[in-house]
Structure formats: structure tokens, C-alpha cells
Amino acid sequence: MTTTQKRFGTRAQEETQTTFFVNDVEFTMRRLSVNEELRLAEIPADALESEEASGEDAQRAVHAMMTALASLLQARALNEQLVIDETWVGENLTSADLEGIVAYLRGDIE
């Protein structure tokens, strides 16, 4: 009889990782950790979508999202010398990419 062991955790995912690209930069496709999800949850999503939100609130939310995404991408960059910060994100991604990459790392889209 053959038994299959199911593994959980961020290290278990490393065994079957694929990669994805932003322009010519390659990243590992590792699902978001619980801590990364918590950091993303701190970003006021309603400030991005609400018509009542002031311009400053929306700007703060966008900057928070860019900073969080820079951290997520830096942790997954295969080129360890590359510095991925808010400036890099702003120059290399579109606004639609911000939520798209997060959804991809969550496993919401293939």
C-alpha cells in the first residue's frame, strides 16, 4: 500500500515553485505567508474604492500597496542584488498589476 504525505508551510511550497516575470525580472511563485497577508490587510482597501475618500487617503493607500508589493517582490526576486522598492514598483508596474500580482500570489488566479 502506498501512502501519500501532504506537506504544508512555506518550505513545502519551495519544492514545487514556478516562476513569473515582471518585465525581464524573474520571481519565485511562492504563496503569501500569514504575515504577508496580515500586512496587506492593514492597507485600507476602501480608500482606493470609495468615492468619499479624500485624495490624500487614496494616495496613502496606493503608497501602502506599492510598499507592500515591493516587499513581497523583493522576497521573491531571483536576482538578490536587485533592489525592489516603491520607486521600482512605480516604474515597472501598472496600477492594474498591483492587485493582479497579489491575487496571483494568493492563488486566486492562475
N, C-alpha and C positions, 0 to 999 in steps of 0.2 A: 504494500500500500504506500502510495506517495502522498506526502503532506506538503502543503504549500504554506510558507510563512509570510504573513503580511507584515510589512515594516511601516512604521510611522515616524515622523520627525523630519527636520530639515536635512539631516545627514542621509536619511534613507532616500530622499529625492535626488541627492547628488549622483547616485548610481545610474539614473536614467535621464539625466538632464539633456535637453536640447538647447540650441542657442537661437537668439534672434538678433537682428541688427537695427541700429538707428543710424541711418546713412551708412557709413562704412565701418562703424564701430560695433564690435561683437560683444554680446552679453549672454550670460548663462540664464536659462529659463528656470528659475527656482521660485516656487510659490512663496507668497508672502508669509512671514512668520507672524505669530500672535503680536509681538511687539511692534512690528511694522504696521499691522492692521490698527493697533491702538493709536499710533502716531497719525495715521490717516484719518481716524475717527475724530481727532481733535480739530480737524480743518472744518470750519463752518460751511458746509455744502449749501445751506440756504442762502448764504451771502453771494454765492455765484449765480443762483437762480432767481432770487426774489427781486421783484420789481421795486420793492420798498427799501431794499438795501442801498445804502449810500455808495457813492463811487469809491470812497475810502475803504468801506467794508469789503467791497468786491475786489479791490486791489490787494488788500491784505490777504484775502482768501486765495487769490491767484498766486501771490508770492509764497504763501504757505504751501500750496500744492506744488509749485516749482521746486521749492527747497526739499520737500518730502520726496519728490520724484528723483531729484538729484542724488539724494542719499540712497534710495532704492537702486538706482542705476550704478552708482559708484560701487556698491556692494556686489554687483553682478558683472562688472566690467572685466573682460578677459585681459585687457591691457591695463595692468596695475599702475603704470606710470601716468596714465591719462587722469587728469583731474576733472571730475564732473561736478559742477556746481550750478547755481541758479543761472549764471550767465551762459554756461554751456547749454543748459536746457532751453533757455530762451532763444539761442541762436540756432539750435538744431531740431527743435520740435515745433509743431503747430499746436494751437490750443486744443484741437480735437485729439491730438496724440496724448495729451496729459491723462485724460480719463481712460483712453483706449489702452495705454500701456498698463495702468493699474488694473483694469479689468482683465487683461491678458495674464498678468502675474497672479491674479486671484483665481484664474482658471475659468472665468466667466465666458471667455471667447477662445476659440482655437486659432 
